Amino acid sequence: MTDQVTNEGAAQGAENPQFSLQRIYVRDLSFEAPKSPEIFRQEWAPSVAMDLNTRQKALEGDFHEVVLTLSVTVKTGEETAFIAEVQQAGIFLIKGLDAASMSHTLGAFCPNILFPYARETLDSLVVRGSFPALMLAPVNFDALYAQELARMQAEGAGAAQH
């Protein structure tokens, strides 16, 4: 009887969703200060432009790589002070999710985990370039994911009408 209960419990456990962070790493990193050292002698009045992107790749088994790319261009006046980019990546074990949940996990949940690491890496890089810390604001990846889904649905509906 004990074996039967244990086997039933194991079978039920196999159906339960599973999520596990395996590794976080920097995939690519770049920094350019094209106007140094002259830029350090100018009044510091920065304007920051940030671009972010995510991509996913299925690995063997139930493993997935998610890469969050943050690109920042900072100008003071018309001069580019610096350009910095980080590709912060993670390997995640994800099992037992339906297609919609898997899409949300890869498109929003995983980038939410990676963002603080990417932000800290960029901040450290910029400070090493002798510029003031960036202190990027948090990003709501759930809202970005929802916007992207709505955009894709609108495009799909538009394409179906043609």
Backbone bond lengths (Angstrom), bond angles and torsions (degrees), N, CA, C in turn:
res aa  C-N    CA-C-N  psi(-1)  N-CA   C-N-CA  omega(-1)  CA-C   N-CA-C  phi
1 M - - - 1.453 - - 1.520 110.41 -
2 T 1.319 117.18 -40.80 1.455 120.50 179.09 1.521 111.03 -61.56
3 D 1.348 117.11 -41.47 1.460 120.67 179.10 1.524 111.05 -62.16
4 Q 1.316 116.87 -38.17 1.452 120.76 -178.49 1.533 110.26 -65.24
5 V 1.312 117.86 -45.12 1.464 121.95 178.46 1.529 110.12 -62.53
6 T 1.329 117.72 -43.19 1.462 122.00 179.99 1.517 110.89 -63.26
7 N 1.329 118.54 -43.48 1.449 121.97 179.90 1.519 111.40 -66.64
8 E 1.328 117.48 -39.94 1.463 120.23 177.28 1.526 110.14 -64.10
9 G 1.317 116.84 -41.29 1.465 120.85 178.13 1.512 111.42 -63.13
10 A 1.339 116.92 -39.68 1.473 120.81 178.80 1.514 110.36 -66.01
11 A 1.345 116.94 -40.04 1.458 119.87 179.71 1.523 110.50 -65.35
12 Q 1.320 117.06 -40.43 1.464 119.91 178.47 1.524 110.62 -67.41
13 G 1.334 118.10 -37.68 1.462 122.31 -179.91 1.517 111.85 -64.07
14 A 1.351 116.53 -31.69 1.459 120.29 -179.02 1.521 110.93 -67.26
15 E 1.340 117.65 -24.50 1.464 121.10 -179.03 1.525 112.11 -87.49
16 N 1.298 118.32 -14.86 1.463 121.64 -178.40 1.515 110.68 -70.17
17 P 1.333 117.05 140.16 1.467 119.41 176.32 1.526 110.82 -61.28
18 Q 1.322 115.38 148.13 1.456 120.98 -179.10 1.531 108.31 -135.28
19 F 1.331 115.65 136.14 1.460 122.00 177.39 1.515 107.67 -139.21
20 S 1.324 115.63 130.09 1.457 119.23 179.41 1.528 109.58 -149.15
21 L 1.304 116.27 129.50 1.457 122.34 174.95 1.524 107.95 -79.95
22 Q 1.317 117.01 123.39 1.460 121.57 -177.86 1.526 112.20 -96.49
23 R 1.341 116.37 -41.49 1.467 119.50 -175.89 1.523 109.05 -162.90
24 I 1.332 116.22 144.76 1.472 123.39 171.55 1.518 106.60 -122.43
25 Y 1.338 116.36 133.97 1.462 119.89 -176.68 1.520 110.89 -154.25
26 V 1.328 115.17 160.50 1.460 121.90 174.04 1.519 107.19 -88.03
27 R 1.318 115.72 121.16 1.463 121.17 -179.32 1.519 110.84 -88.15
28 D 1.343 116.79 -37.32 1.463 121.67 179.62 1.524 107.82 -154.87
29 L 1.326 115.64 150.13 1.458 121.23 -176.37 1.521 108.30 -150.89
30 S 1.341 116.55 133.69 1.467 118.22 176.28 1.526 110.19 -147.39
31 F 1.312 114.41 150.88 1.460 122.32 179.23 1.520 108.27 -146.89
32 E 1.319 115.34 133.67 1.458 120.23 178.86 1.530 108.47 -140.31
33 A 1.318 115.99 130.79 1.464 122.42 175.29 1.533 106.81 -122.72
34 P 1.336 117.19 81.48 1.463 121.09 -169.93 1.529 115.11 -65.85
35 K 1.312 117.94 -22.83 1.472 120.56 -176.60 1.524 113.47 -106.93
36 S 1.346 116.56 16.40 1.464 116.64 177.86 1.528 108.75 -83.40
37 P 1.272 119.30 148.08 1.460 128.51 6.80 1.531 113.83 -89.65
38 E 1.333 118.05 -4.45 1.478 120.52 -176.47 1.532 112.49 -57.22
39 I 1.334 116.79 -35.94 1.462 120.64 -176.35 1.529 112.09 -61.75
40 F 1.332 117.42 -27.22 1.467 121.45 -179.33 1.529 112.40 -73.10
41 R 1.310 117.16 -15.36 1.466 121.06 -178.01 1.522 111.51 -97.34
42 Q 1.350 117.03 -0.33 1.460 121.67 179.23 1.527 110.38 -96.11
43 E 1.337 114.96 161.65 1.464 119.51 175.07 1.527 108.15 -65.78
44 W 1.322 116.59 135.05 1.456 121.60 -176.30 1.527 109.65 -88.08
45 A 1.331 116.13 103.93 1.464 123.13 177.22 1.532 107.13 -132.80
46 P 1.328 116.48 76.20 1.467 119.91 -170.00 1.530 114.67 -76.30
47 S 1.316 114.67 147.38 1.461 122.25 166.19 1.527 105.31 -123.54
48 V 1.324 115.34 131.25 1.465 120.90 -173.24 1.523 109.70 -111.80
49 A 1.328 115.70 129.42 1.462 121.83 172.88 1.520 107.26 -117.74
50 M 1.327 115.80 126.11 1.464 119.63 -178.83 1.520 109.51 -121.08
51 D 1.313 115.15 137.89 1.459 121.97 175.45 1.519 106.42 -123.74
52 L 1.332 116.55 135.01 1.444 118.01 177.19 1.510 109.81 -132.15
53 N 1.318 114.63 149.36 1.445 121.53 -176.02 1.528 108.22 -149.55
54 T 1.320 116.25 150.41 1.459 120.27 174.31 1.523 108.78 -129.60
55 R 1.298 114.50 152.20 1.464 120.15 171.91 1.525 107.86 -147.04
56 Q 1.314 114.15 154.03 1.461 120.73 -178.74 1.522 108.60 -127.75
57 K 1.317 114.09 153.02 1.458 120.44 175.76 1.522 107.48 -144.02
58 A 1.331 114.90 129.22 1.463 119.48 175.33 1.520 108.18 -74.41
59 L 1.313 115.88 132.49 1.455 122.15 175.47 1.530 107.23 -104.36
60 E 1.302 118.09 -168.87 1.464 120.40 180.00 1.523 110.96 -64.56
61 G 1.330 114.44 147.86 1.465 119.78 177.94 1.517 111.28 63.04
62 D 1.309 115.94 -134.19 1.461 122.19 -178.36 1.529 112.22 -101.14
63 F 1.330 116.66 22.43 1.456 121.44 -179.45 1.523 110.02 -93.78
64 H 1.329 115.33 143.78 1.463 121.76 -179.44 1.518 109.06 -137.14
65 E 1.338 115.54 141.11 1.458 120.57 172.09 1.523 107.25 -102.63
66 V 1.324 115.87 132.04 1.458 122.17 174.04 1.523 106.38 -119.69
67 V 1.338 116.11 130.49 1.462 121.60 -179.86 1.523 108.25 -119.72
68 L 1.319 115.47 123.41 1.463 123.19 175.34 1.518 107.13 -104.97
69 T 1.339 116.34 121.27 1.459 121.10 178.72 1.519 108.83 -107.80
70 L 1.328 116.28 123.72 1.469 123.02 173.67 1.515 107.87 -114.19
71 S 1.330 116.12 122.92 1.465 121.94 176.85 1.521 107.60 -119.58
72 V 1.313 116.34 128.35 1.456 121.72 -178.08 1.524 109.03 -126.05
73 T 1.336 115.40 129.77 1.460 121.77 173.14 1.522 106.98 -118.75
74 V 1.320 116.18 123.72 1.462 120.89 -179.86 1.521 108.19 -116.37
75 K 1.328 114.40 126.75 1.457 120.96 177.97 1.510 109.02 -118.16
76 T 1.300 115.42 150.98 1.461 121.36 169.66 1.520 104.49 -123.54
77 G 1.318 115.09 112.84 1.458 119.29 -170.70 1.523 108.16 67.46
78 E 1.315 117.22 -129.68 1.465 122.31 178.30 1.524 112.34 -93.97
79 E 1.324 116.86 -8.95 1.468 122.09 -175.87 1.526 111.42 -86.96
80 T 1.324 116.14 135.40 1.461 120.67 174.18 1.519 108.34 -79.21
81 A 1.322 115.66 117.06 1.466 120.43 178.64 1.524 109.56 -76.97
82 F 1.353 116.31 -50.55 1.458 119.30 177.48 1.521 110.55 -160.31
83 I 1.318 112.92 159.11 1.460 122.84 173.27 1.525 105.82 -126.99
84 A 1.321 115.91 127.22 1.463 120.33 -179.60 1.527 108.90 -132.89
85 E 1.320 115.36 141.70 1.461 119.62 178.81 1.521 109.78 -143.83
86 V 1.322 115.00 139.63 1.459 120.90 174.48 1.518 108.41 -132.89
87 Q 1.318 115.28 138.56 1.454 122.01 168.58 1.525 106.08 -109.22
88 Q 1.325 115.11 101.95 1.460 121.85 179.73 1.518 107.01 -94.74
89 A 1.314 116.95 126.30 1.462 120.45 -174.30 1.515 111.45 -124.39
90 G 1.303 114.34 160.30 1.453 120.84 175.97 1.510 110.35 -145.83
91 I 1.307 115.28 150.30 1.458 121.76 172.64 1.523 106.34 -108.93
92 F 1.333 115.02 126.50 1.453 121.65 -175.62 1.529 109.50 -124.86
93 L 1.328 116.26 138.75 1.454 122.37 171.22 1.525 106.22 -95.45
94 I 1.330 116.41 119.06 1.467 121.00 -177.49 1.523 107.98 -134.30
95 K 1.341 116.46 121.67 1.469 121.88 -179.86 1.510 110.88 -136.11
96 G 1.316 114.04 154.73 1.460 120.76 168.92 1.516 115.40 74.65
97 L 1.331 118.26 21.04 1.463 120.46 178.90 1.525 109.86 -104.67
98 D 1.329 115.80 145.77 1.466 118.96 172.98 1.531 107.92 -73.03
99 A 1.325 116.69 170.62 1.471 121.40 -173.58 1.530 112.49 -59.18
100 A 1.334 117.79 -42.78 1.471 120.51 -178.91 1.528 111.26 -65.74
101 S 1.336 116.41 -42.79 1.468 120.16 179.18 1.520 111.11 -67.08
102 M 1.332 117.41 -38.41 1.471 121.11 177.89 1.523 109.97 -63.88
103 S 1.318 116.94 -43.43 1.463 120.87 178.92 1.528 111.26 -60.78
104 H 1.331 116.87 -44.57 1.470 120.95 178.97 1.524 111.00 -65.49
105 T 1.323 116.65 -41.54 1.468 120.52 -179.58 1.522 110.47 -61.51
106 L 1.344 116.97 -47.21 1.467 121.01 -178.81 1.530 112.22 -72.74
107 G 1.338 116.89 -32.88 1.459 120.39 -175.13 1.512 115.81 -89.59
108 A 1.335 118.02 -20.04 1.470 120.18 -177.16 1.531 112.94 -132.59
109 F 1.325 117.33 -49.76 1.456 120.15 -174.51 1.534 111.74 -64.95
110 C 1.324 116.82 -49.10 1.477 120.16 -179.86 1.532 111.93 -64.02
111 P 1.356 119.80 -45.48 1.471 118.92 175.92 1.532 113.16 -59.63
112 N 1.343 117.37 -33.34 1.466 120.04 175.28 1.518 111.20 -60.86
113 I 1.314 117.25 -36.15 1.467 121.44 178.09 1.527 110.23 -70.65
114 L 1.339 117.18 -40.83 1.467 121.92 -174.68 1.535 113.34 -76.04
115 F 1.335 117.69 -29.24 1.469 120.39 -172.63 1.532 114.60 -55.75
116 P 1.334 120.67 -47.50 1.476 118.56 -179.72 1.529 112.94 -59.18
117 Y 1.317 116.86 -34.88 1.468 120.09 177.79 1.526 110.60 -67.92
118 A 1.331 116.46 -43.74 1.468 120.84 179.27 1.527 110.56 -64.06
119 R 1.330 116.27 -42.26 1.469 120.97 179.72 1.526 110.58 -61.91
120 E 1.319 117.06 -44.54 1.470 120.62 179.86 1.527 111.06 -66.18
121 T 1.324 117.33 -40.05 1.460 121.18 179.33 1.529 110.35 -63.40
122 L 1.333 117.33 -45.42 1.469 120.47 177.96 1.521 111.26 -63.12
123 D 1.322 116.29 -44.05 1.459 120.83 -179.64 1.531 110.42 -59.16
124 S 1.306 117.12 -46.40 1.458 121.93 179.39 1.531 111.27 -62.65
125 L 1.313 116.24 -41.53 1.461 121.57 179.57 1.533 111.35 -62.45
126 V 1.319 116.06 -45.37 1.465 121.47 -179.34 1.528 111.01 -64.38
127 V 1.320 116.83 -42.75 1.466 121.02 179.04 1.525 110.29 -63.73
128 R 1.323 117.38 -38.38 1.470 120.52 177.23 1.524 111.53 -66.16
129 G 1.324 116.26 -23.99 1.462 120.55 175.26 1.521 112.44 -82.11
130 S 1.328 116.74 3.46 1.464 124.97 177.12 1.526 113.35 75.53
131 F 1.338 116.01 27.40 1.461 121.14 175.59 1.525 108.75 -108.87
132 P 1.343 117.08 160.27 1.472 119.66 176.77 1.536 110.98 -63.22
133 A 1.311 116.12 150.93 1.462 121.73 179.46 1.528 110.79 -57.11
134 L 1.314 116.55 146.37 1.469 121.91 -178.79 1.527 113.19 -77.76
135 M 1.330 116.64 -46.90 1.472 122.11 -177.37 1.533 111.45 52.92
136 L 1.340 116.95 57.65 1.456 121.88 179.44 1.523 110.60 -62.37
137 A 1.321 115.68 140.66 1.461 121.30 178.44 1.528 110.03 -70.93
138 P 1.330 117.19 152.82 1.467 119.70 176.29 1.532 110.86 -58.92
139 V 1.320 115.62 156.31 1.461 122.39 179.84 1.517 108.14 -118.25
140 N 1.331 116.79 136.56 1.459 122.03 178.14 1.535 108.44 -92.38
141 F 1.327 116.61 91.54 1.460 121.17 -177.44 1.524 112.02 -69.00
142 D 1.332 117.85 -27.11 1.464 119.91 176.42 1.526 110.18 -63.94
143 A 1.328 117.29 -43.11 1.466 120.97 178.34 1.527 110.97 -66.93
144 L 1.327 117.49 -41.72 1.465 120.56 177.86 1.526 110.96 -62.84
145 Y 1.326 116.14 -40.49 1.461 120.89 178.59 1.533 110.39 -63.10
146 A 1.332 116.83 -44.88 1.467 121.51 178.99 1.532 110.78 -62.09
147 Q 1.332 117.28 -40.85 1.470 121.11 177.69 1.521 111.00 -63.20
148 E 1.322 116.71 -41.97 1.463 121.16 179.64 1.529 110.61 -65.56
149 L 1.329 117.96 -41.46 1.470 120.91 176.35 1.524 111.01 -61.06
150 A 1.333 116.92 -44.68 1.464 121.21 179.45 1.531 110.55 -62.80
151 R 1.329 117.13 -40.85 1.460 121.11 179.14 1.525 110.52 -63.81
152 M 1.340 116.50 -44.51 1.464 120.66 -179.95 1.526 111.24 -65.21
153 Q 1.339 117.54 -38.56 1.458 121.08 177.81 1.521 110.88 -66.50
154 A 1.337 117.06 -40.69 1.461 120.78 178.27 1.535 110.57 -64.64
155 E 1.321 117.24 -41.11 1.457 120.52 177.46 1.523 110.65 -64.87
156 G 1.326 116.66 -40.71 1.464 121.17 177.65 1.504 112.07 -63.10
157 A 1.338 117.20 -41.76 1.458 121.60 178.46 1.531 110.18 -67.78
158 G 1.320 116.58 -38.18 1.471 120.65 178.10 1.515 111.59 -66.34
159 A 1.335 116.59 -40.54 1.465 120.84 179.87 1.527 110.52 -68.85
160 A 1.341 117.37 -34.13 1.462 121.19 -179.80 1.530 111.52 -69.47
161 Q 1.332 117.64 -26.82 1.465 121.74 -179.04 1.522 112.07 -79.81
162 H 1.319 118.15 -19.39 1.474 120.95 -177.77 1.472 111.73 -81.03
